[in-house]
Amino acid sequence: MDKLGENIRRERVAAKLTQEKLSELAGMDITNLQRIESGRYNTKVTTLIRLRKALHVDWEDLLPSEE
């Protein structure tokens, strides 16, 4: 979960979005986004889909590699 959170944070910063703005765009609570980015929350696939769409990135940009 740590790597997933790091990837989401990296893409959010690259898109110049605050946590508040990304959570708004993804239709989620900011507290959940904070937990996901910190690696403390195992999120649902539907939430990941909303985050991916809000960030306009591919799955490869978010999901940790198998390495």
N, C-alpha and C positions, 0 to 999 in steps of 0.2 A: 504494500500500500504506500510505502514511503516514496518509491520511484514514480508511481502514478501521480501522487500529490505534487512531486517536484516537476513532473512534466506539465501538469495543468498550470501550476504557478508560472513556469517558464513561458508557456504560450500566452497566459494572461498578461504578463509583463511585456512580452513582445508586441502584443496587440494594444498596449498602453491602456489597459483597463484596470480599474480598481476592483477589489473583491466585491464591493457593493454594486458596481455597475455590471460585472459578470453575473452575479447572483440574480440581479434584476433581469438581464437578458435571457438567462437560463430558466427563469421562473422558479427559483428556489430560495430558501432562507440563507442569509449570509453566514449564519452559524454553521450550517452544514458544509458550505464551501470552505470555510476556515478549517473545519475538521478534516475534510478531504485533502486539502493542500498540506496539512501537517502530518498526514498519514495515520490519523487516529480514527478514521471512519471508513468502514467497508461499504461503499455505496452501491446502489442498484444500477443495473445496466441502463435503465431508462434515464437516470440522472446523468450518466456518462454521455448518452446520446444528446441530451439537451445541452450539456457543456460543450461537446464537440461542435454542434451546430452554432452555438453562440460564439464560439471562438473561430469558426470557419476554418477548421483544420481537419486533416485526415486522421484516421485511427492510429496510424503509425506514429503520429506526433504525440499522442497521448499515452498509448499503452506501452508499458515497459517491454523491452526486447527480451527474447528468451535466452540471452547470453548469460 
